């Protein structure tokens, strides 16, 4: 007698299990279960498949025929519906499948007969394609696990592509985030060269694309073009490169590139950017209204951690320079300019939401600019309306959007500002009535002006404010 092992059981008759067989005792009968029987049946059916015995159906994929058992096929929802409906395949002996690869179907069929599947990096797309069409959810799960276990920056793009195609939403988000954050490194890999024009365009137009230099974008695009120059002359790609952030020497090299020379539209885009550089599209010209394409001039995320910003001001026309009251002939500027000390270039970032002639205060924190106060007219204009403004705005570099903050407790002009400990402090300047030693405080989290601490006694209105680690 086979060795048995006693188990806890509520039955008065006891319950036993053998190493291979299980015996269940009840009042009037004993039930026996061979836990290996299912495996034996599948093994026998698989043996018949390979020997060509007792087969009653053929699945044809591409030019390959797969003889098999109809009863095994119906374990897949796709075939169960096919054989249960009025389709002609219900009574036929063969069916032709379209839209999948024969190698992928072969792996699916092996899984039905054995319960096992071997997935490799080379065939995962074919397997996923077949499993998705035939609705074999377990294999789809295995494929997702396979991708996640081997995921790294070198296969980030293929992981993102497959995840988008088959609905692995969490993995898709992670892969896209990593691609945008590590664009330069990923652009040096082999997978980058397999991107379609639309896939590359989707990355270049994403506001979260992070590069340290726009030249990295240029080099990546040129590398992508050179991989298949005959089929990749796409104007849309070049329209998304911020060529006003690229050195003139690079633009001159681009003009000589064979792919660009063969595309009049691409060449025109590059030449126009070069000519604007050479013509001196400087801070003065952009502020005065030079027609530059703002979204393509604005800096991308990560291009520099050390930047200087010039906000607003006014432009004086040359004919007014000798006028005693020259300020009456000035025009308020709404431009926000950025100076990158690494490239020694100015870039147009955005425009103020409302004209301010100057004397506002500007500070930054958490990738945002805070612009407060100022005057609606130059200080020298003898106009009763030239009073300090109470308006306050925040500019978000990530979303490229301005938000109007609640009005300040009092108008200020020529004051200082700083962000520290989650609060925006405004100190000194001219208020609605006169020059002041006072301070206002805005709580960034509560989004409200609060009562600030009292300033110590100040001997002069020549103020400077600072804070440690403001940009960290």
LINPE-V988601 format. One record per residue. N is the residue number from 0. RES is the residue in one small letter. SS is DSSP state (@ for helix, = for strand, . for the rest). NEAR is the number of other C-alpha atoms within 8 Angstrom. Layout:
# LINPE-V988601
n,res,ss,near
N,RES,SS,NEAR
N,RES,SS,NEAR
This chain:
# LINPE-V988601
n,res,ss,near
0,x,.,2
1,x,.,4
2,x,.,6
3,x,=,8
4,x,=,7
5,x,=,7
6,x,.,8
7,x,.,6
8,x,.,7
9,x,.,5
10,x,.,8
11,x,.,5
12,x,.,7
13,x,.,10
14,x,=,12
15,x,=,11
16,x,=,11
17,x,=,11
18,x,.,7
19,x,.,7
20,x,=,10
21,x,=,12
22,x,=,12
23,x,=,9
24,x,=,11
25,x,.,9
26,x,.,5
27,x,.,4
28,x,.,6
29,x,=,8
30,x,=,8
31,x,=,8
32,x,=,7
33,x,=,8
34,x,.,8
35,x,.,7
36,x,@,7
37,x,@,7
38,x,@,8
39,x,@,8
40,x,@,8
41,x,@,10
42,x,@,10
43,x,@,8
44,x,@,9
45,x,@,10
46,x,@,8
47,x,@,11
48,x,@,13
49,x,@,7
50,x,@,6
51,x,.,8
52,x,.,7
53,x,.,7
54,x,.,11
55,x,.,9
56,x,=,10
57,x,=,11
58,x,=,12
59,x,=,12
60,x,=,14
61,x,.,9
62,x,.,5
63,x,=,7
64,x,=,8
65,x,=,9
66,x,=,11
67,x,=,12
68,x,.,11
69,x,@,9
70,x,@,6
71,x,@,9
72,x,@,11
73,x,.,11
74,x,.,9
75,x,.,10
76,x,@,10
77,x,@,10
78,x,@,11
79,x,@,11
80,x,@,8
81,x,@,11
82,x,@,12
83,x,@,7
84,x,.,7
85,x,.,7
86,x,.,7
87,x,@,6
88,x,@,10
89,x,@,10
90,x,.,6
91,x,.,7
92,x,.,8
93,x,=,9
94,x,=,9
95,x,=,8
96,x,=,9
97,x,.,6
98,x,.,4
99,x,.,12
100,x,.,11
101,x,@,9
102,x,@,9
103,x,@,14
104,x,@,12
105,x,@,9
106,x,@,11
107,x,@,12
108,x,@,8
109,x,@,11
110,x,@,10
111,x,@,10
112,x,@,11
113,x,@,10
114,x,.,7
115,x,.,6
116,x,.,8
117,x,.,5
118,x,.,9
119,x,.,6
120,x,.,5
121,x,.,5
122,x,.,10
123,x,@,10
124,x,@,8
125,x,@,11
126,x,@,14
127,x,@,12
128,x,@,11
129,x,@,13
130,x,@,13
131,x,@,11
132,x,@,8
133,x,@,10
134,x,.,9
135,x,.,10
136,x,@,8
137,x,@,6
138,x,@,9
139,x,@,11
140,x,@,8
141,x,@,8
142,x,@,11
143,x,@,9
144,x,@,8
145,x,@,9
146,x,@,9
147,x,@,8
148,x,@,6
149,x,.,6
150,x,.,9
151,x,.,6
152,x,@,9
153,x,@,8
154,x,@,9
155,x,@,14
156,x,@,13
157,x,@,8
158,x,@,13
159,x,@,13
160,x,@,9
161,x,@,9
162,x,@,12
163,x,@,10
164,x,@,6
165,x,@,7
166,x,.,6
167,x,.,9
168,x,@,8
169,x,@,6
170,x,@,11
171,x,@,13
172,x,@,9
173,x,@,8
174,x,@,12
175,x,@,11
176,x,@,8
177,x,@,11
178,x,@,12
179,x,@,11
180,x,@,10
181,x,.,10
182,x,@,12
183,x,@,10
184,x,@,7
185,x,@,12
186,x,@,9
187,x,.,8
188,x,.,9
189,x,.,6
190,x,@,10
191,x,@,11
192,x,@,10
193,x,@,6
194,x,.,9
195,x,.,6
196,x,@,9
197,x,@,7
198,x,@,8
199,x,@,10
200,x,@,11
201,x,@,8
202,x,@,9
203,x,@,10
204,x,.,8
205,x,.,7
206,x,.,8
207,x,.,9
208,x,.,13
209,x,=,12
210,x,.,15
211,x,.,9
212,x,.,9
213,x,@,14
214,x,@,9
215,x,@,10
216,x,@,11
217,x,@,9
218,x,@,8
219,x,@,11
220,x,@,9
221,x,@,8
222,x,@,9
223,x,@,10
224,x,@,11
225,x,@,8
226,x,@,7
227,x,.,8
228,x,.,9
229,x,.,5
230,x,.,5
231,x,.,8
232,x,.,10
233,x,.,8
234,x,@,8
235,x,@,7
236,x,@,12
237,x,@,9
238,x,@,8
239,x,.,10
240,x,.,11
241,x,.,12
242,x,@,11
243,x,@,11
244,x,@,10
245,x,.,10
246,x,.,8
247,x,@,9
248,x,@,6
249,x,@,9
250,x,@,14
251,x,@,9
252,x,@,8
253,x,@,9
254,x,@,11
255,x,.,8
256,x,.,8
257,x,@,6
258,x,@,10
259,x,@,13
260,x,@,11
261,x,.,6
262,x,.,9
263,x,@,8
264,x,@,7
265,x,@,12
266,x,@,11
267,x,@,8
268,x,@,10
269,x,@,12
270,x,@,10
271,x,@,8
272,x,@,11
273,x,@,12
274,x,@,8
275,x,@,9
276,x,@,10
277,x,@,8
278,x,.,6
279,x,.,7
280,x,.,11
281,x,.,7
282,x,@,10
283,x,@,7
284,x,@,10
285,x,@,13
286,x,@,10
287,x,.,8
288,x,.,6
289,x,.,8
290,x,.,5
291,x,.,6
292,x,.,6
293,x,@,9
294,x,@,6
295,x,@,10
296,x,@,14
297,x,.,11
298,x,.,8
299,x,.,11
300,x,=,11
301,x,.,9
302,x,.,11
303,x,.,9
304,x,.,5
305,x,.,6
306,x,=,9
307,x,=,7
308,x,=,8
309,x,=,8
310,x,=,10
311,x,.,14
312,x,.,11
313,x,=,11
314,x,=,9
315,x,=,11
316,x,.,8
317,x,@,5
318,x,@,6
319,x,@,10
320,x,.,8
321,x,.,6
322,x,.,7
323,x,.,4
324,x,.,7
325,x,@,11
326,x,@,10
327,x,@,6
328,x,@,8
329,x,=,10
330,x,=,8
331,x,=,13
332,x,.,13
333,x,.,14
334,x,=,13
335,x,=,13
336,x,=,13
337,x,=,12
338,x,=,12
339,x,=,13
340,x,.,8
341,x,.,5
342,x,.,5
343,x,.,7
344,x,=,8
345,x,=,10
346,x,=,14
347,x,=,13
348,x,=,12
349,x,=,10
350,x,=,7
351,x,.,10
352,x,.,6
353,x,.,5
354,x,.,10
355,x,.,14
356,x,.,15
357,x,=,13
358,x,=,11
359,x,=,14
360,x,=,13
361,x,=,11
362,x,=,10
363,x,=,12
364,x,=,9
365,x,.,6
366,x,.,8
367,x,=,10
368,x,=,11
369,x,=,11
370,x,=,11
371,x,=,12
372,x,=,16
373,x,=,15
374,x,=,16
375,x,.,13
376,x,.,11
377,x,.,11
378,x,.,7
379,x,.,6
380,x,.,10
381,x,.,6
382,x,.,5
383,x,.,5
384,x,.,6
385,x,.,12
386,x,.,9
387,x,=,14
388,x,=,12
389,x,.,12
390,x,.,12
391,x,=,13
392,x,=,11
393,x,=,12
394,x,=,11
395,x,=,11
396,x,.,8
397,x,.,8
398,x,.,6
399,x,.,8
400,x,=,7
401,x,=,9
402,x,=,7
403,x,=,8
404,x,.,9
405,x,.,9
406,x,.,8
407,x,.,11
408,x,.,7
409,x,.,9
410,x,.,14
411,x,=,16
412,x,=,15
413,x,.,11
414,x,.,13
415,x,=,13
416,x,=,12
417,x,=,12
418,x,=,13
419,x,=,9
420,x,.,4
421,x,.,8
422,x,=,10
423,x,=,12
424,x,=,12
425,x,=,11
426,x,=,13
427,x,.,14
428,x,.,13
429,x,=,14
430,x,.,12
431,x,.,9
432,x,.,5
433,x,.,6
434,x,=,9
435,x,.,9
436,x,.,10
437,x,.,7
438,x,=,11
439,x,=,13
440,x,=,12
441,x,=,11
442,x,=,12
443,x,.,9
444,x,.,5
445,x,.,5
446,x,.,9
447,x,=,8
448,x,=,11
449,x,=,8
450,x,.,6
451,x,.,7
452,x,.,4
453,x,.,5
454,x,.,8
455,x,.,4
456,x,.,4
457,x,.,7
458,x,.,4
459,x,.,5
460,x,.,10
461,x,.,4
462,x,.,8
463,x,.,5
464,x,.,8
465,x,.,5
466,x,.,8
467,x,.,4
468,x,.,5
469,x,.,9
470,x,.,6
471,x,.,4
